[in-house]
Every structure is written in structure tokens, then in C-alpha cells.
Amino acid sequence: MKFKSRSDAPDLNSQLESLFDQVWRSEADWRLWGRLDATVFLEDLRAKRAENHDTERAA
């Protein structure tokens, strides 16, 4: 990113704040996707257990 003059460039604090904001948003997204993955994993596990339970009953 090129600026015409030094006054056009954001100050260091603004740049750092923007960087932290991006990191925090990414971490929030990662936590959300982690929870979704865990939920899908548990639901698959429940379905497999229920299927095994039904086949054991039938036998």
C-alpha cells in the first residue's frame, strides 16, 4: 500500500488496532467452526451408537 505523503498513512496505533481486530475476528470464526465440527462429530457418534444398539436388539 503506497501513500502520497506521510500524513496519508495511518499511525502505528491505528495499524496495530486494525491488526488485532482482524486476529480477534479470525479467532472467533475458528472457535465457531470448532464448535460446529464438534457438534457434527457428536451427532455422528450418537447415530452410530443408535445404529449399533438397534442391530444388537435385532440379533
Helices and strands as residue ranges (DSSP letters): G 6-8, H 12-58
